[in-house]
Amino acid sequence: MATIKNKTRIRYFVAMTGVLATLSWTSAASAQQFDVPEGFVIAPEADTATSNDWTPITAVRPVEGPFSELSTISLRAVRGDVTDPEAWLTRRLTAEIGDPGAVEEVFSSPDSPFSDPVFDALKKSLPDLFAGLQNLGRIPLHFCEDPTTGYNASGEFRELFCNYNFGPVRQFVVLRLQDSGNGWYFTEIKTMNERRLRHLVAIANSFTVSN
């Protein structure tokens, strides 16, 4: 009987340890939160950082579809302190062009609004367009508005709003830097659709950090 009781206690201890570990993991994972509405998904961000300035945390994008990768919120934890938020954001404006082949599919998909013959000339010019952009190294700041101060569910942040025009195609990029009181967070919003931009900004405005 004593042996059975001991085995029961061991199983109970192991089970409770697993529960506590799960609760601890959930707490850590929910420390940074967005209110994600129906039609969007949240997942770990791939480590695409080109420097040691931040650690990727998570990404929010529309549900899986032919254009879901073009609209994304990326949340990163900044490594170290930030003494000049405006200068820090300015240095982040590097040209992240991506895979030209993937973008070409945007013009080839039968469901794409860019598959119309009116965009044929732009499609043919894509190789030269990407070659030129990749050689820029840094995207000129004249595509961006002056840095502004905004507010979301976690308080004040500094923001750069940029609108790049490639012929009839636009790329919106919004960069935010925020001191949560327990560390700095860098949020990047990217989309080619103005209506989707409003959706992503609304989600980004719900950002909270729990202790």
Summary of the structure (lengths in Angstrom):
residues: 211
radius of gyration: 21.9
end to end distance: 45.4
largest distance: 83.4
contacts: 557
relative contact order: 0.16
helix: 39%
strand: 30%
